[in-house]
Amino acid sequence: MSLATRIYLARFYQVLAFAAVFVLNPLNPLVALAQEDSEGGVVETGPPWTYQMAKITLAMLLLLGLAIGAIYYRLIVRRRRGDA
């Protein structure tokens, strides 16, 4: 495995690890949007949690698609052209 491939994969896994920590962290700002009112109930001050999860899912799917496209370009397209 070439040095460029190792660096690329290391950065890719760093981004995935950061995203996982951000999404799963109980203290992240998305979870902190909920506040208790005077009666003890919880009032959402931001968009509903399902809407936020849908946005996160779309962002992660976009990142996954970009990563797959980059890997395809590096492994298939460059080899067919003889650049590898």
C-alpha positions as CSV (number, residue, x, y, z in Angstrom):
1,M,0.0,0.0,0.0
2,S,1.5,3.3,-1.0
3,L,2.1,6.2,1.4
4,A,-0.6,8.3,-0.2
5,T,-3.1,5.6,0.2
6,R,-2.2,5.2,3.9
7,I,-2.5,8.9,4.5
8,Y,-5.8,9.1,2.7
9,L,-7.3,6.1,4.7
10,A,-5.9,7.6,7.9
11,R,-7.7,10.9,7.3
12,F,-10.9,9.1,6.2
13,Y,-11.0,7.1,9.5
14,Q,-10.2,10.3,11.5
15,V,-13.2,12.0,9.9
16,L,-15.4,8.9,10.6
17,A,-14.2,8.7,14.2
18,F,-14.9,12.5,14.8
19,A,-18.4,12.1,13.3
20,A,-19.2,9.1,15.5
21,V,-18.0,10.9,18.6
22,F,-19.9,14.1,17.7
23,V,-23.2,12.1,17.0
24,L,-22.9,9.7,20.0
25,N,-21.7,12.2,22.6
26,P,-24.4,12.9,25.1
27,L,-23.2,16.4,25.7
28,N,-23.2,17.5,22.0
29,P,-25.0,20.7,21.2
30,L,-27.8,18.9,19.3
31,V,-28.9,17.1,22.5
32,A,-28.5,20.2,24.6
33,L,-31.3,22.0,22.7
34,A,-33.9,20.3,24.9
35,Q,-34.8,22.3,28.0
36,E,-37.2,21.6,30.9
37,D,-40.1,23.9,31.5
38,S,-41.6,24.9,34.9
39,E,-43.9,21.9,34.9
40,G,-41.1,19.4,34.5
41,G,-41.8,18.6,30.9
42,V,-39.2,18.9,28.1
43,V,-39.5,21.6,25.5
44,E,-37.6,21.4,22.2
45,T,-36.1,24.7,21.3
46,G,-34.7,23.5,18.0
47,P,-36.0,21.4,15.2
48,P,-37.3,17.9,16.1
49,W,-34.7,15.3,16.9
50,T,-35.8,13.2,13.9
51,Y,-35.2,16.1,11.6
52,Q,-31.7,16.6,13.0
53,M,-31.0,12.9,12.6
54,A,-32.2,13.0,9.0
55,K,-29.8,15.9,8.3
56,I,-26.9,14.0,9.9
57,T,-27.8,10.9,7.9
58,L,-27.8,12.8,4.7
59,A,-24.4,14.4,5.5
60,M,-22.9,11.1,6.3
61,L,-24.3,9.5,3.1
62,L,-22.8,12.4,1.2
63,L,-19.4,11.8,2.8
64,L,-19.6,8.1,2.2
65,G,-20.4,8.7,-1.5
66,L,-17.5,11.1,-1.8
67,A,-15.2,8.6,-0.2
68,I,-16.3,5.8,-2.4
69,G,-15.9,8.0,-5.5
70,A,-12.4,9.0,-4.4
71,I,-11.4,5.4,-3.9
72,Y,-12.9,4.3,-7.2
73,Y,-11.0,7.1,-8.9
74,R,-7.7,6.2,-7.3
75,L,-8.1,2.4,-7.8
76,I,-9.9,2.1,-11.2
77,V,-9.7,5.3,-13.3
78,R,-6.0,6.1,-12.7
79,R,-5.0,2.5,-13.3
80,R,-6.9,2.4,-16.6
81,R,-5.2,5.6,-17.8
82,G,-1.8,4.2,-16.7
83,D,-1.1,7.0,-14.1
84,A,-0.7,4.6,-11.2
